[in-house]
Amino acid sequence: MQNLLRQRKGVYVDVGAYHPILYSNTYAFYKNGWSGIVIDPNPFCGELFRWFRSKDKFINAAVGSSDEGVYYQYSDGAYNSLNPAQCNNKNIRLISKTKVPIRPLSDLLRGIKSIDFMNVDVERMDADVLKSYNWEIKPTVIAVEGVFGDEIYKFLSDKKYILRVTIGLTMVFEFKQN
């Protein structure tokens, strides 16, 4: 991802940020002087981001096109999701279910001038997040969980993004300038 974004500093948006360091696709950028907006429905994450990544703006929100959803929290926070089918690991137990408001990504990013890198990792609800964005500002590079040829691939291809690499379940797209 960093090979596609060669500039020294930039702006990222991380939807489903989860943790400031662990499993983070934006932490290396942060360490190199970047900053951005990190979004997660788990309020505990806000404290972690304020402590470890104070230059970032943390937004405590669930993102998508619905008005409301149920946030499932598990004993391993990496499984937390609005998708009840997300956790099929028998060693992970459900801790809580909480009704949460869901906000469109376009509302949360109102006023932002540029996005160099967007990361979306919301446990099988990534397409809904992307569809809730208005696309007035095109991120240069987008990393999102999905599979070649799926709904996300087709959606981003229609928005003039080119798939550059797949890393595990993460597809990395670059905006094709005219």
C-alpha positions in Angstrom: 0.0 0.0 0.0 2.8 2.4 0.9 4.3 1.8 -2.5 1.2 3.3 -4.1 1.4 6.3 -1.8 4.9 7.7 -2.0 4.3 11.1 -0.5 5.9 11.9 2.9 2.7 13.0 4.5 -0.9 12.4 3.7 -4.5 12.0 5.0 -6.2 8.7 5.7 -9.7 7.6 6.7 -9.9 4.3 8.6 -13.4 2.9 8.9 -13.6 0.0 11.4 -10.3 1.1 12.9 -10.6 -1.2 15.9 -7.1 -0.6 17.4 -4.4 2.1 16.9 -1.7 -0.5 16.4 -2.9 -4.1 16.3 -4.1 -5.2 12.9 -4.0 -1.5 11.7 -3.5 -0.7 8.0 -2.9 3.0 8.9 -0.4 2.7 11.8 2.6 2.7 9.5 1.3 5.8 7.8 0.8 7.5 11.2 4.4 6.6 12.2 5.6 8.3 9.0 3.9 11.6 9.8 0.4 11.1 8.3 -2.8 11.7 10.2 -6.5 11.2 9.6 -9.9 10.2 10.7 -10.4 6.9 12.4 -13.9 5.6 12.9 -15.2 2.7 15.1 -18.4 2.0 17.0 -16.5 0.7 20.1 -16.2 3.7 22.5 -13.2 2.1 24.2 -11.2 2.5 21.0 -11.4 6.2 21.3 -9.3 6.1 24.5 -6.7 4.0 22.8 -6.4 6.3 19.8 -6.2 9.4 22.0 -3.3 7.7 23.9 -1.4 6.2 21.0 -2.3 8.3 18.0 -3.1 11.8 19.3 -2.9 13.4 15.9 -5.8 11.4 14.6 -9.4 12.4 15.0 -11.4 9.5 16.5 -15.2 9.3 15.6 -17.2 6.8 17.7 -19.8 5.7 15.1 -21.1 2.8 13.2 -21.1 3.5 9.4 -23.5 2.5 6.7 -26.8 3.3 5.0 -29.2 2.1 7.7 -30.5 4.2 10.6 -29.8 1.8 13.3 -28.1 -1.6 14.0 -27.0 -4.0 16.6 -23.3 -3.9 17.6 -22.0 -7.3 18.6 -19.0 -7.2 21.0 -17.0 -10.4 21.5 -14.2 -11.6 23.9 -11.8 -10.9 21.0 -12.5 -7.4 19.8 -11.2 -8.2 16.3 -14.6 -10.0 15.8 -16.8 -7.0 16.8 -19.3 -6.3 14.1 -22.8 -5.1 13.1 -23.0 -8.4 11.3 -24.4 -11.2 13.6 -22.9 -13.9 11.3 -19.4 -12.5 11.6 -18.1 -14.6 14.5 -18.2 -18.3 13.8 -15.3 -19.1 16.1 -16.4 -21.3 18.9 -13.6 -20.1 21.1 -14.8 -16.5 21.0 -17.8 -15.6 23.2 -20.4 -12.9 22.8 -20.0 -10.2 25.5 -22.8 -7.8 24.6 -25.3 -6.7 22.0 -26.0 -2.9 21.8 -28.4 -0.9 19.6 -26.3 1.8 17.9 -27.2 4.5 15.4 -25.6 4.1 12.0 -24.3 7.1 10.1 -23.4 7.5 6.4 -19.8 7.9 5.7 -20.5 11.1 3.7 -21.9 12.7 6.9 -18.9 11.8 9.0 -16.4 13.1 6.4 -18.2 16.4 5.7 -15.6 19.2 5.3 -12.7 16.9 4.5 -10.6 18.3 1.6 -8.6 15.2 0.5 -8.2 11.6 1.2 -4.9 9.9 0.2 -5.8 6.5 1.7 -9.1 5.0 2.8 -9.2 1.7 4.7 -12.6 -0.1 5.2 -12.7 -3.2 7.4 -16.1 -3.7 8.9 -16.5 -7.4 8.8 -18.6 -8.2 5.7 -20.5 -4.9 5.6 -17.8 -3.0 3.6 -20.0 -2.5 0.5 -22.6 -0.8 2.6 -20.0 1.6 4.0 -18.7 2.4 0.5 -22.2 3.0 -0.8 -22.9 5.5 2.1 -20.1 7.8 0.8 -20.9 10.6 -1.7 -17.7 10.2 -3.8 -17.2 13.9 -4.3 -13.6 13.5 -3.1 -12.0 10.4 -4.5 -9.5 8.7 -2.2 -6.2 8.0 -4.1 -6.0 4.4 -2.7 -8.6 2.3 -1.1 -8.0 -1.0 0.9 -11.2 -3.0 1.5 -12.0 -6.6 2.4 -13.6 -8.5 -0.5 -13.0 -10.9 -3.2 -12.1 -10.3 -6.9 -15.3 -10.0 -8.9 -17.6 -9.4 -5.9 -20.0 -6.5 -5.3 -17.2 -4.3 -3.9 -14.9 -5.0 -6.9 -17.7 -4.1 -9.3 -18.7 -1.0 -7.3 -15.2 0.4 -7.2 -14.5 -0.5 -10.8 -17.5 1.6 -11.8 -16.1 4.5 -9.8 -12.9 4.2 -11.9 -10.7 2.4 -9.5 -8.2 -0.3 -10.6 -7.4 -3.3 -8.4 -3.6 -3.2 -7.8 -3.0 -6.0 -5.3 -4.8 -8.5 -3.1 -3.3 -9.2 0.3 -5.2 -12.0 2.1 -8.8 -10.8 2.1 -7.9 -7.2 1.4 -8.1 -5.7 -2.0 -6.1 -2.5 -2.7 -7.5 -0.2 -5.4 -6.0 2.9 -7.0 -8.1 5.7 -8.5 -7.5 5.9 -12.3 -6.9 9.5 -13.2 -8.2 10.5 -16.6 
